[in-house]
Amino acid sequence: MKQFLLKRISPLAVGIFALFAMLLFSACAGVATTTNANGTTTSTLTGSVVSVNSSAHSVTLNVGGQQFTVSGLTDQQITALQSQIGKTYSIQATQTGSNAYTIAANTDPVENDTATPGVAATQPASATGVNEPGSISFIGKLQSMSSSSAVVAMPNGDSLTIALTAQTDRSDLVGQPAQGQSIKVEATANTDGSFMATKLGTVKADDLADTTKMNTVDFAGVTTSAVGSDNVIRFAVGNKSYSFTLSPTTEVKSFASAQAIGANQAVKVEVLFNNGANGTVIKVDNAND
């Protein structure tokens, strides 16, 4: 009798454990995390503002039905968010707990009303010890600006810090841009992985009305692996790494096919961001042509 009960209980215990594992996996699904070389995770959280806690210098976002709290905000950021309840924002942050984050240094919350809520992990290329040459061109909102640097929000919710030098072409820039103003940015990667602004410009009214132009980023970088049967192109620009799945509509130029794109290949990649960090690759070309 005792042996019979043990035989019945053992499969039952296995079944309960399996159910628990499935529930745990379901609870974590949809929240991607990437561990960087320094042991921290950097993510872009996109969701609606639920509440702002001025004393704790934190904001709570509703991300796909889950609430995430981001701390470490400045007084200026807290003041700006207090009137934004219900609006969608993207915030770069490092994870400190299951639903707790700290805002990444030198970044600001970015209003992103067209983005899809989610948590997208980002990994600096420097985590692999490699800084690749290249450039990034886009139209983004100015987050902050000083005499020597600027921080501009990209269409994917990321923030790019760029150095301003005497060589930065500002001939197309009308006056001093204000925080929150959209500007054109052409940035080149330095050998240490950081970025320098080669050109800044004012955005014309017809471009502001063109959602495709406003959400397109032109990358020039180096592939970190060959494009395989999964049609994923992985490349690095400076200290940042990116990966996108090529679609049947992606225009592949100067290559016989997507699978002809090998590792360590200089490429130009045009990406349209209509859903936050999830981009659609419009075109891939050989950067040397």
Stockholm file with secondary structure:
# STOCKHOLM 1.0

chainA/1-289         MKQFLLKRISPLAVGIFALFAMLLFSACAGVATTTNANGTTTSTLTGSVVSVNSSAHSVTLNVGGQQFTVSGLTDQQITALQSQIGKTYSIQATQTGSNAYTIAANTDPVENDTATPGVAATQPASATGVNEPGSISFIGKLQSMSSSSAVVAMPNGDSLTIALTAQTDRSDLVGQPAQGQSIKVEATANTDGSFMATKLGTVKADDLADTTKMNTVDFAGVTTSAVGSDNVIRFAVGNKSYSFTLSPTTEVKSFASAQAIGANQAVKVEVLFNNGANGTVIKVDNAND
#=GR chainA/1-289 SS CHHHHHHHHHHHHHHHHHHHHHHHHHHHTTBCCCBCTTSCBEEEEEEEEEEEETTTTEEEEEETTEEEEEECCCHHHHHHHTTCTTCEEEEEEEECSSSEEEECTTCCCEECTTSCCEEEEECBGGGGTCCBCCEEEEEEEEEEECSSEEEEECTTSCEEEEECCTTCEEEECCSCCCTTCEEEEEEEECTTSCEEEEEEEECCHHHHTCHHHHTEEEEEEEESSCCCTTCEEEEEEBTEEEEEECCTTCEECSSSSGGGCCTTCEEEEEEEEEETTEEEEEEEEETTC
#=GC SS_cons         CHHHHHHHHHHHHHHHHHHHHHHHHHHHTTBCCCBCTTSCBEEEEEEEEEEEETTTTEEEEEETTEEEEEECCCHHHHHHHTTCTTCEEEEEEEECSSSEEEECTTCCCEECTTSCCEEEEECBGGGGTCCBCCEEEEEEEEEEECSSEEEEECTTSCEEEEECCTTCEEEECCSCCCTTCEEEEEEEECTTSCEEEEEEEECCHHHHTCHHHHTEEEEEEEESSCCCTTCEEEEEEBTEEEEEECCTTCEECSSSSGGGCCTTCEEEEEEEEEETTEEEEEEEEETTC
//
